[in-house]
C-alpha cells in the first residue's frame, strides 16, 4: 500500500492501519482511498532498521559480513550528531562511515521495477546491494536515485544494502580529482553519513520517471499553473510527465490528471488522447485544463493540492504518481516582486542550509522542521534565503506547508570558479531545479553566493529556461547589479535600488548576541561589546547583549524599509537578515558557534525575534499595530536603565505602575527610547497610538517573584510521539515563581531523569562543551529547552526535572508503535503534518502606497566630466559620475521636465560606508540643503526645504572625511566578499577628498500617501 493511500484514509481507519496493519499481514493493508482519486504506486519509507559503523570496515559490503556489533539507527542519521554545537565546525569528525540494512520486498511487487531514492548523503556514498556496487554519489548535497531492479532479490529472499560514505572535508571527485567548492569549513556544517531520508519506489516497466537526474538521468513530473485570474480564483493547470516504456512491445497509453484540494475534493480532471510509445522510448505526456475556485499558495498560507498523474493501458492504470504542490503567481518587474498580484517587500533571514539543532545536527522529523520554519513566519519574515547549498527536501516541503518563500541555491562558497568546479555547480543547479520545481515556496534560484560572470549566469539561466520555464521563478545571484540577463540581484550588507530587475540584500545584518546576556543590568551583567577580538581588533558587534542586538535589528531593517516600494521609481525589494537560529558554522564571538540568530539553537526566542515580529507586519507598509518592551522587569532596587520599545505605532507612551513616564523618542521609525527609567517592583506598560491619538496596541511586563518551582511544557508532533527511533519531544523547562510566572533572572541547574523508551539528548547553554548532552543543564533567563528522542519500542516515558530548593516537575509521555516489516514501512515521517494557514489568503488589491514620486530628469549638466553625468541616474549602481579634483567643478545639475516642488533627494555616493561629503543643494537659486552627509549602507536620503523649481544642483562645498561608520561588518576579509561599488574600484577610503562621485541619484516630490 502506498503512502498516498494511507494519507487519504479517514483518521480512525488510518490510525488502525498505522498501528496494526503491518503486523496482521505483510504490507497487505486494505486499500482505502478518497473517492475519485487514483491509488498512487507503492512507495515505502526506507529509514528503519539500519546499522552504522563510524569508521572504515573492509568488505563491509559483503552479505555475510558480521554487523552484529554495529549501532542500530533510524535514518536520517549523521554519525557525528553528538558533536553538533559541541565542537567548532572545523573540528567535526569526518571521514568514512558504513551503513547496512537487511530488507525484504513485498510479495505483491514481483515483476515491478525497484528504484531507491536517497534524499542526500554527505559527502560521497557508494551503494552496494547484495555485495555488488550498484551506484555512486559524490556531491554531498543533492538527492540521487539508483535502479535496483536487476540486483534485488524477490520475496521471500532477504537483501542486504550497504553504503560506504565518505564525509572528508578534502574529498575529491573520483573521475577528475577536483574538490567541491561548497565543501567549505566556514559555511557547510559536516554532519556525515546518510543524513537525509531514503525512499523505495516500485513502478511498472511503463512508468513515469523520478525527478532524479543524478545517476538516473530522469526528470519526473512537472506541474505548473498559468493564465491566472487571481480575483476570480482560477488558473490553467498543466501536468507534464516524462514517461519511459521498458516493456518489450509498444503500448498505447492514455495520460490523465486528477487534482484534489486539501480536503480531498477533486477540483479538476484532464485526459490526453491515446499515445503510442515504442519499446525503449522515453517521451513527455501532457494534460492541461482550467480550474476554478483555487486557493492560491501565499506567504503564511501553505495551501497545497495533490495532483495525481496516471498512465493507463487498455483502460487500466499501470502507474500513478502523486505530486504535492501549490499554485501561485509571481512577477518580477519594475524593481518589485508581486505574489498573486500583490507587491511584497522581502523581510526575512539568510539561514544556513544545515538548519541544525544541538546534539541532533540535521537528524530531525519533519514536524520539527515546521516548528522551526514556522517561527520565521511568526516573526513576520516572508523569505528565507538558504545559504551556499540546496536545502534538504524536508526543509523545502516544510516551507511549502508553513508558507515561507524560499531562495534556493545549488552549491557555492564565495567565488566564481572555472573549469570542472564551475561544471559541478551547473550540474548541481540542474539536479536541484528538477527535484524541487514543483515546490511553490521556491521563488528564487540563486546561482552564486557572490557575483558570477555573464557567461556563467547564462549557463544558470539556461537551466531555469529548460527545466522550469513556467514555474514563476527568477534566476539570479548576489551582486549582478548591472547584469543584462540575471533576473534578480543584490549585494550583501548594502542597499540597492532598481526600476528593472528586483534587487534585495542577501544579508543585511550580522551582529551576534548570546541569549544568556539580556543587558548590563541583568546577571551575568554582560556589558555590551565585552568579549574576544576579531582579527586582532575589538569586536563589539559580535559580543552584544540581547538589548542592543534587538535595537540593531530595528536600525538595520529601517534602512531597507525606507526605500520600499512606493518611495520612487527605483526601490529596494527588501532584504534578509543573517541568521534566524544560532548555527554551528562560521562564528566570531565568544563561542565556537554563530550567535547571530533571532532565536537560539533550540529555537528559544531572543529579544530580536520580538523586535522583528512587531516592527513590521505587512506586505510593504505596516498593516497591523503591535508593541514589545525589550527585556524584563526584574532588577535590583535603585536600578535606572534606558527602556527601549519596538512598535509599529505612531507614538508610544510608557507607564510604570500606572504612572506615565512620557512619550518615547522615536528613532528609525519603529524604535522608541525612554532614558533613565527607575525600576519599581510591579509592572511596566507601553501603549501605542495611531496618528489620530487612538490607542492601537500595548505591551506589559510584570515583576516575577522568587523562584519556587520547575515547569515542563512539551512540544510533540501532530500525530503523537512515534516510536521509530527518530521522533522527538521538545521540552521547555522553566523556573517559575509561586504564581507560575517565569523568573527572568533565574540560572538554576536542572537535573533530568528519563525513564522508559526515551533517550535524553539535552539542550545547550553557555559553559563547558556548550552543555551538549549534559545533565544537569542550566536554564538561562529562566528557561531552556531539552530534547527527548523516542526509541523503537513503544511505551510510557516519564521525565522529571528537579533543582535544589525548587519544587520538581514530572511529565508523562506515551510513544506509539511505528511498525515496519522487513525494513519497509507505509508510514512516512511527514504523514499527518498539516499545512499552516495562519495568515490567510493573499489580501485583495495592491499593497503599495505612494509616499513620494520620482521627479523626471530631462537634462543633466556638470562642472566636469559632463559625458559621464547621465550615469549618475542610469539605474546602474556600477556606473557613476565623478567630478575632477578642482572643487569649483564639483557640481552637477538636474533639469526637470517642468517646474516641480521637491521634497527629498536620495543618493548612492562613492565610499558610502566610510566617507562623508559636505554638500550644498540648490533648487534654481534657492538653497534647500547645506550640511554633511551621514555614512550609510548604500543610500543617503536628505530632506530638502520645500521649494519649487526647474532644476536641482548638487555641489561639493568642502572636503569630506573618511572613517568607517559601521565597524567590521565584512564576514570574510577576502576580495571576493568586499563590496563592489564601481567598475574601476574607485570606492571607500580614497585619499582625494575634493572629488564628488555620485553613483545614483533620485529626486522626489511628495506622494499622495504622505499628503
N, C-alpha and C positions, 0 to 999 in steps of 0.2 A: 504493500500500500504506500502511496507517495505521501510526502509531507503536505502536499497541497490538498489532498483528500482529507487528511486528518484535520488540517486547519479549517476546513469547511464544515466540520461536524458541529452539531449543537453542543453547548458547553458540557452538559452532563454526560452525553454519549462520548464526547471527546475525552473526558477525564477517565471514564471507564476503560476506553481503549488504551490510553496512555499507561494506566497502571496495570491492567490485567491482560490486555490483548496479546502482547508478545509472549506472555507466559503460557497462555492457553494453546497457542499454535504458532509455529514459526513464521511470523510475519504474515499470517493469513487472517488479518482483521477484516471484518465485513466492510465492504466498500459503500460508504455513505457520503454522498456529495450534494452540493447545492443543486437544486433543480436548474436545468438548462445550462449548467456549466460542465465542461468536459472533465474527465479524470486525467490529471497530468501523469506523465510517465513516472516510473519508480525512481526516486532519488532517496538516498539514505545518509543520515548523519553517521560519519565515519570517525568521530572523535574519541569514542570509548575504547578501552581495552588495550592501550599502548603501554610499552615499557621503554625506559630511556636509560642510557649509559653515557654520562658526560665526558667521554674520552674515546680514543680510537680502540677498536677491537677487531683485529684481523679475522677475516672470514665470518664476520657477524651477519653477512647476508645469507649464509647457508641455512637451509631449512632445519637441519639437525643441531644448529648452534644452541648451546645451553644459555638461555637468558633468565634463568630462574631467580638469579640474584639481582637482576635489574630492577629499578624503581618503577612501580606501576603509576601511570599518569593518564589523565584525560586531556586531550588537546582542546584549545591551543595551549602549548607549554614551551615557554622559553626556559631552557635548562638552568639558566643562571638567575631565575626570578628572585631568589633570596637576596641578591645583591642590589636590586632596584632601589635607588636612593641611599643605599648604604655605602656604595663606592662611587667615586668620581667616574664619569663616563669613560675616561681613558683607561680606567683600571678594571672595567667589567670583564669578567672571564670570557674568553673567546677561544675558538678552535673547533676540534672535532667532537661531535656527539652523534650517537647512534639511537635510532628509534626502531622498534619492532612491534609487530602485531600479528596475531593469528585470527583469521576470519573465515567464514563460510558463506557462499552465495545462497540466496533464497531459491527454493526449488522451482518457483514459477518464473524465473528469468532465464531459464535454459533457452539457448539459441539467440539471445539478445546480445548486443554489443555492451561491453563494460568499460566505462571511462571513469577515471578518477580526477577530481578537481582539488588541487592544493591551492588554497587562497593565499599562501605565502610560506616561504622557507627562508631563513636567514643563515648564511648568505647564499651558499650553494647547497644543493641537495641531489644526490644520486639515488634513484629509486630502484629497488630490486624486488622482483616478485618470484617467489619460489626459487630463489638462488640466482636468477638471471637479471642482469641490468636491463631495465625497460625504459628508462628516461632520465634526463638530467636537467637541472635548473641552476642558473648561476647569478641572476641579477639581484637577488636578495630583497626584492620589492614586490614584484607582480605575481598575480595568480598564474598558474600554468596547469595544463592538462596532459594526461597520458592515456593512451588507448591500451587497456589491459586485456582486450578480448582474446588475443592469440595465446596468452600465457596464463590466464586464470583458470583454475580447475572448477568444474561444476559441482553442485551439491550431489552427494553428501561429503565430498572431499574437502579437507582443510587447505587453506592457502596461508602462506607466510609472506608478509610485506615487510621490507626493511629499508630504512632511509639513512644514508650516511650524510650528515650535514657538516658544513664547514663554515663557521662564522668568523674566521680570522680577519682582522682588520685589513691585512695586506693581501687578501685573496686576489688572485689574478685569473682572468678568463683563460680557460684551457687552450682554446684554439689560437689566441693571439698573444697571450702574456700581458695583456693590458689590464690595468687596475680599473676599478669602477669609481667614477668621480664622486658619487654620492656616499661612498663608504667613508664618511668624514667623522673624525673623532670629536669634533665640536658639536655637530648638529644631529647625528643619526645614532641614537642610543642602540646599543648592540645586545638585544635580547635574542640569543641564538637558538637554533633548532627549528622545529615545526611550530612556529609561533602564531599560526592562524588556523582557521577551520579547514577541515577536509570533508569532501562530499563524494559519494559514489553514485554514478548515474548509469541507468540501463536504457538503451534505446533499440528500436527496430533497425534493421540494416538500411531501411529507408527512413531517414531521420533528419530533424533539424539539428544543425551543429551547435556546439557550445561556443560562447564568446571568448574562447581561449586561443589566441593566435600563437602564443608561445608554445612550442612543441607541436600542437595540433594544427596550427595554421588555419583556424576556422574563426568565423565572425559571429555566428549565432543569430539571434533575433534583434531587430531594431524597430522600436515603436516610437512614433512621434506624432505631434499634432501641428496643424497649420490652419490658415484661413479662420483665425479666431474671431468670434463675436463675444467679447468679454461681457458687455451688459446683457446680451441675450443668452449667455452661458452655453455657448455652442462652439464646436470646432470640428474640423475634419481629422479623423484619426486614421493613421496608416500603420500597418504592421508589415514588416519585411522579414522573411526567414531565409537564411542560407540552408538549402536542402541538398542532401547527398544521397544518392542511390548506390548502395553497396550490395544490392541483390544481383543475381546473375542474369536477370531478364529486365527488359524495360517495363515501366509501370505507368499507368495513367492515374495521376494523383490529383486530388481536389484539396485546395488550401482554403481554410476558413479561420475566422477570428470571432471570439466572443469576449465582450468587455463587461466585467462585473464591478459594481461600485463597492464601497467599504462595507455595506450591509449584505453583500452577496447578490444584489439585484442585478439582473442582466440589463444593460443600458444600450448595447449595440451588438449586432451580429452582421458579418460580411463574409461573402464567399466568392472565391475566384473560379473562373471557368477551368475545366479539367486541363491538365498539362501532362504531356508525356515526357518522362525522364529516363534517359538511356542508362544502361549499366555503367557504373563508374563516373557518371556525370554529377557535377555539382552546379546547382542553379539557384537563383533567387526568386522566391514566390512572394506575391504582394497582394494584400487586400486593403481597401480603403472605404470609408463611409462617414457620413455626418452623424454626430452625436449631440443630442440636446440635453439640457439640464445638468451640465457638468459642474462639478465643484473643482475649481482651479486650485492647484497647489500654490501655497504662498508662504511668506515669512510668518513663522509661528502657527502655520496651518498645514500640517503634514498630511493632506488628504491624498490617499493612494487608491489606485484601481488594480484589479487583476485582469491581465489580458491573456487569454488562452488562445494560442495558435495551434491549429490542428492540421496534420497531413492525413488524408484518408484515401483508401483504395477500396474500390467496389463497395462504397458506402460505409466502410468500417474504419474508424480511427486507428492508425498504426503508430502515430507519435503525436503527443500533446505536450506543449511547453507552457508553463505559467510564467509570465513576466509581471512582476510588481513594479508599477511605475505611477507617475502623476503627470498631469498636463498643466502647463503654464506657458505664458507668453513672455518673452524677454526681448527688449530692444536696446541697442547701443548707438546713441546718436546725440549730436549737439553737446557733447561733454557729459551726457546724462545716461543713466540706466533706468529703463522702465520695466516694471514687473506687472504684468496684467494691466497694462495701460496706465499705471500709476508710478510716478517718479519716486525713486528710492535713493537716499544718500546712504552710503555704506558706513556703518559704525560697528566694528567687531574686533576680532582677535586674530593675530598671526600665531597659530598654535603648532608646536612641534607635532609632527605626524605620529610619533610614538604615543603621545597622549597617555603616558604611563602612570601607574599607581605604585606606591611603596609596597615592597615585598611581593608584587604581582607582575611588575613590568606591564606587558600588554596582554596578559592572560586573563581576559575578562569575559563574563557573559554579556550578551547584547543589552540587557536592561540596564547594566551599569554604564555602558556607553551612552545610553539615552539619559541616564541620571546626570552624567557629566555634561553632555552636549546640550541638554535642555536648560541647564543652568546658564549657559551662554545666552539663550533666548530670553530667559528670565531677567538677565541683566540688560535686556533691550539691545543686545547685539543682533545683527541681521546677516553677518558674513563671517565665516571662518576661512582664513587662508592657511591651509595646511602647508608646512614648510619643508622644502627640499625634496621629499619623495611622496609618491602617491599614497594616500591614506588607505587603511585596510578597508576591505569591502564591508566589514562590520560597522566602521565609523561612517562610511558613505551611506549605508542604508539607515543608520541611526539618524543622520541629518535629514534624510528623506522624511522620517517619522516625526521628528520634532520641529521641522520647518526652518532649518538653518541653511541659508545659501552657502555654497562652497566654492572656493577656488582650488582647483586640483592641479598640483604639479606632477611631473613624471619623476625625474631624478636629476639632481644638480647639487653642487656645493656653492660656489660663488664665482665661477669663471666660465668663459666661452671657449671650450676646447676645440681641437681639430681632430681629424683622423678617426681612428676607431672609437675614441672616447666620445666624440660627437655622435657617431653612428649608434652607439649604445643608447644615448639619450633619445634619439629619434625612434629607435625600436621600442624603448620603454614607453614613450608617449603613445605610439601606435597601439601597443597592447593595453595601456590604461584607458584610452578612449574607447576602444572596442568593448572592454569589460564593463565600463561604467556609463556608457552613453544613454542608458535607459533610466538613470537616476536623476529625477527632476531637480534635486537640490544643487547639482553642479551647474553653475552658470559660466564660470571662467575656467579655461585651461591655462596653466602657467608654464610657459616654455623655458623659463630660467629664473633662478633666484637673483640674477643680475642681468644686465643688458647683453644681448647677443647681436651678431651681425645680421644685416638684412637677408643675405642668402640663407642663414640658419633659421631666421624667422619664417622665411618662405617654406623651408622644409617642414616646420611645425604647422604652419597654416595649411599646407597641402594635406596633412594628416586629418585635420578637422574637416576640410572640404571633402575629402574622400570618404571618411568613415562616419562623420557626423554632420552632414550638410544641412539637416533640418532640425537640429536639436535646440536651437535658440541659445547658442553658446558663443563666447568670444575667445580667441586665442591671442595671448599677449605675453608680457614679461615685465618684470621690474625694469624701470627706466624706459627705454623705447619711446622717449618723448617725441622725437621727430621721425619715427619710423613711418614709412609710407604704407606699410602693409599690416603692421600689428594692429589688432582690434581693441586693445586696451594697453595701458602702461601706468607708470607712476613710480616715483623714487621712494627710497627708504628714508624715513625721518623728515622729509621735506615736503612742502606743499606744492602741488602742481595744479594748474587750471587749464581748461581746454574748451573750445567750442566745437571740437571734432570728436575724436575717439575719447571715451571716458578715461580720466586719469585719477587714480586713487593711491593713497600711501600704503605701501605694502608692510610698513612697520612705522608707527608714529610715536611710540613712547616705549622706553626700555628700562626705566628705573627699577630698582629692586628693594623689597622690604619683607622681612620675615613676619609671619602672623603673630609671633610671640611678642613683638615690640609694638605696643599701642602708641605711646607717646613718651615725652620726657618726664611725665608726672605719674606714670604707672609702673609698678615693678615689672621688669628689672631696670626701669629708668634709662631707656636707651635714648641717648641724645642723638638727634638726627645727624647722620653722617659719620658717626663713630664706627670704625671698622677698618679692615685692611686696605692698603693702597691698591691701585690697579695700574699696572705698567709703571710702577715706582712713582706714581702720582696720587695725591689724595683723591678718594673716590666717594664723595658724599652721595652721589646719585645712586650708588649701588649698595648703600648702607642706610637706607631710610628707615623711619618707623612708619606705622600704618597711617598716622595722621598726615604726614607730609606726602606720603605716596598717593593717598586719595586726592589731596589738593593738586598734586602734579597731574593726575589723570584728568581733572577738570581743566586745568590750564592748557594741557596739550590738545585735548579734544576741541576746545573753543577755537583754536587756530584754524581747524578744518571746517568746523561748523560755520564760522564767519564767512567762508567763501562758498557756501552751499548753493544749490540750485535756487534761482530766484534773486540772485545778487549780481546779475550781469550776464553778458553773453558768454564769457569764459568763467567756468565754475569748477569747483572741486567735486569729484564724485564720492569723496569721503576718505576713509582710511581705517586701518586695523591696528590695534594696539598689541604689541608683543609683551606678554603672552596671556593666556587665560588661566592656566593652572601651572603651579611650580613644576619644573621639569628637571629630570636627571640628565640635563645636557649642559651646553656651554654656559658658564657662570662667571661672575666677577666679584661677588660679595663675600661674606664671611663663611659660607657653607660650601660644600662640594656639589651643590645643585643650584639651579637658577631659581630665584625667588621673585621674579617679575610678575607673577600671577596675580590676578584679582581674587583667586581662591588658592588655598594651599594645595599640597599634593594629594590630600584626602578630600579635596573639594569643599573644605570649610571656608566660607566667605571671609575675605578681608574687608576693610572699610572701602577699598577701591571698588569692590563689587557693587556696593550700595550706591557709591557715587555714580557709577555708570548707569545704574538702574533708574535713578531719579532725575538725573540732569537732562535726559533726553529720552523721550518715549514717543516716537512718531516716525513718519517716513522721510520727512525733510525737516520741517519745523516741529517743535514740541507740541504734542497734541493732548497730553494728559499732565496734570499737575501732581507733583509729589515733592516730598522733602525728606532729608536724612541728616541727623546730627552726627557728625563724625566723632566716634569714641564711645564713652560710657559716662556714668555719673557716680563713680565711687572713688573719692580722692581723700587725701589726708586733710584734717582741719587746717585752715589757713591757706589752702592752695588757691592761687589765682592763675588762670590759664586762658589763652585765646580759644574761643569756641568757633568752629567752622561748620556752617550748614550748607549742604548742597541742595539746591532746589531749582525746579523749573518755573517757580512762581516769579512774579514781577517784583515782589517786595517780601521780606521776611522779618518778622518781629520775634524776639526771644523773651521767654518768661522763666524765672527761677522761683519755684514755689508760688506761682501765680502773680509775681511782681514783674512788670515789664522792664527789660533792660535795653529797650530801644530797638530801632531798625538797623539791620546789619549793613555794612558797607558792601556794595555789590561789585565784584570783580569777575572778569571772564564770563560774564552773563549768568553763570549758574552757581557762583560761589559767594556766600555771604559770611562776613567775618565780624565777630564780636570780641574785641580785645579785653583782657583783664577781667574776666568773669570770676567772681568769688564763688567758690564751691560752698554749697549748703546741702546738708542731707535732705532728701526729698525728691523733687522732680525738676527737670528742665524740659521746656517745651518750645518748639519752633513752630510758628504759624505763618503760612504763606498766603499772600493776597494777589489777586489779579490786578490789571491796570485800573479797574474801577474801584479798588479797595475792598472787594468782596473776598472773604476767606475761602480759599480753594483747597488747602491741604494743611496737614500738620504732622509733626513727629514728636515723640516724647521719650525720654529716658528717665528711669527711676533708680534710686539708690537701693542696692541689694543689701541684705543683712549678712550676718556671719555665716560661713559655710556650715551646713547642717547635714547634708546627705548627698549621696551619689544617685544620679538618674541615668537610666539606659533607655534609648529610643531606637528601635530597629528600622532599617530600610530593607525591604525584601522585594524581589521581583514579582510581577503581577500574577504569575501562576503559582506562587508559593516557592519554597526552597526545594530545588531539585537535588536529589541525592545522586549526583552524577560525577562528583569529584571536581567540579569546576564552578558550580554556582556559589554565590556569596550572600552573606548578610553584612550590611554596613551598620555598625552600632555606634550611635552618638553617645558619648559618656560625658556627663556634665556634673559639676559641683554646684549645688543649689542651696539657697537659704531655707528657712523654715516655711516660707510661703511658696516655695517652688521656683523662685526666680534665680536665674543663673548668677553666680558671683563672678564678675569680670576681672577680679584681681586674684583669683584662685589659681595655684600652680601645683595642687596636690598630686602625689604619685598614686596611681590606681593599680591595684593588683587584680588580675583577671583569672578566673578559674572556669575552664570549659570542660564539661563532661558530656559524653555521648558522641555520636558520629559527626563531630565537627572539629576543624583544625584552626587554632588561633594563628592569625597572620599579623596581628598587631597594627600599628599605625606609624606616625612619625612625630618627632619633637626635636628641639634643639638640644644636643648632647652627644655623648659618645656613640659613634656609628649612626647618628640621627635616630637612635632608638629603634632601628629596624628590627622587627621580630622580638623586641624587648618586652619583658613582663617582670616588674611593673613598668607602666608608661605614664608620664605626667600629662595632666591637662595643661593647656596654655590659654590664659584669659578665661578660664572656667570651663573649657570644652576641648575635647579631642574626639577622634573617630577611629574605631578599630574594625578589623575585618575578621570574620569567621567564615571559613570555606567548608562546604559540605564534603563528606566522604561518599564513597559509592554505596554504602549501606544506609538505608533509611532509618529514621527513628527520632527520639526525643533528644534535644540538645539543650543543656542548661548553661547559662553564662551568669556568673556572679562577679560583680565589680565592687571592690572594697578599698577603703583608705582609712588610715588610722584617725580616730576621732570623729569619723563620719558614719552615718547610717548606710549600710551597704545596699546595693540594688541587685536583684536577681530577675532574669527573664527566661522564659521557656520558649523554645523554638521547636518546630517539627519539620523534618525533611521528608519529602515524599518520593516514592520509587520513580526512577527514570530508567526503565528497563531497556536492555538491548539483548539481542540474541546473536551469538556468534560474531560479535563486534559490529553489528548493524542495528541502527535504531531509526524508527519513523518519527521520533521526537527531535525537533531541531531547537537549538538554543534560543532562536528568535520567535518561536511559536508563542502566540498569545501576547507578545509585546505590542501595546497599542500605539497608534499614532496620536500625537498631541495636536489638538485643535484650539488651543487656548486663546490665540489672538483673533480667531475668526477669519473669514474670507477677506481677500483684498478689499479695502473700502472703495466705494464708488467715487469716481471723479479723481482729478489730479491733486497732488499734494503740494504743488508749488504755489507760493505767494510771492508776488513781485515786490521785493523790498527796495530794489534800486535797478535802474536801467542803464545800460551802456550808452555813452554818447558816441555817435558815429563820427569818425575822423575822415575828413575829406582830403586833407593835405597835411604833410609834415615837413618842417624845415629844421635845420640845426646849425649851430655856430661852427661846427666842424664835422668832417666825415658825413656830409649830407646824404651820400649814396647809401649809407647804412641805416638812415633814420627810420625807414619803414620796417626794419627788422625789430624795432622796439615795440611793435604791436602786431606782429605777424602770426600770432598763435603758435610760436615755436620757441620754447624756452632754451633751446640750444643755440639760438642766434640772438643778436642784440646790437644796439648802437652804443658806440663809445666816443666820447669827446677826445680831443688831443690834450696835451699837457698844459696848454695855456688856459688858465681858469676863466679868462674872459670869453673863451669859446665854448665853455662847458654849459651849454643850454640847448634845449630842444623845444620846438613849438608845434602844438597840435591844433590845426584849424578845423572847426566843426562845419557840418553841412548847413547849419542855421544857428542863430543865437540860441543858447541853451543855458538854463540855470544848472550849475554844477554843485555837487554836494560832497564828493569824495574822490580820491584817486588811489588806486592800488597799483603797486609796482613791485616787480621782482628785480632787485638790484644786484649787481655783481658783489660777491662776497657777503651775501645777505646775513650769514650767521655771525660774522666777525666784524663787519665794517659798519660804521655809522657815517651818514652824509649830512652835511649842513646845507639845507635847501631853501630856496625862495621859490614860491609858486605864484604866478600871476594869472588872472583871468582878464584878458585885454590888458588894461593898465592898472588894474586893482590887485593889490597883494591879498591873497586868500590863505597863504600859509607861509610861516617863517619859523624854522627850527631844525632840530636834529632828528633824523630817522632812528627808530629803535632797531636793534638787531632782531632778526626774525628767522623762522624756519621756512622761508620761501618768499612770502609777500609781506610788504608793509602797507597798511591801509591808513591814509592820512585824511582826517576830516578837514574840510575846507569851509571857510566863511562863505555863507550864501552869496552867490554872485552870478549874474547873467552876462554872457559874452559870446564872442565869435571864436575865440581861441584861448588856449591854455599853454603857459610856458613854464617849464621846469628848469631851474637854474641852480648850478652849484655855487653856493655863497661863501664857502670856506672849506678848509682842509678837514677831511674826515679822520676817524680814529679806527685802528684795527685792534680788536680784542675779542676773544671768544666769549660770546654771551651765553653759551649753553653748556660749557664744560665738555668733557669727553663723552660724546654720545655716539661714537662710532664703535660698532661691535668688534670688528677685527681691523687692525691697522694695516691692511693691505690696500694696494692701489685699486683692487677690484671693488672694494667696498666704500671708497671715498665718493662723495657726491660729485657728479659731473655737472657743471654749470654752463660751460661754453666749449665750443669745439677747440679753441686754441688754449684751453686750460687756464685762461686768464681769470682766476677766481679768487678764493679767500686769501687775505693777507698780503695783497700786492703792496709794494712799497710806495708806488706813485699815487699820492692821495689827491692830486689835483685833477683827477680824471673822474668823470661821471659816466657810468655804464649802466644802461637800462636794458634788461633782457626782455621784459614785457611790461607794458603799462596799459591800464584801462581806466577811463574817466567815467564818472557816474552822475546821474541825476536821480532824484528821489522817485521811488516807485509808489504805486497806489497803496500797497500794504503798509508802507512806512507812513504814508499820509494819514 
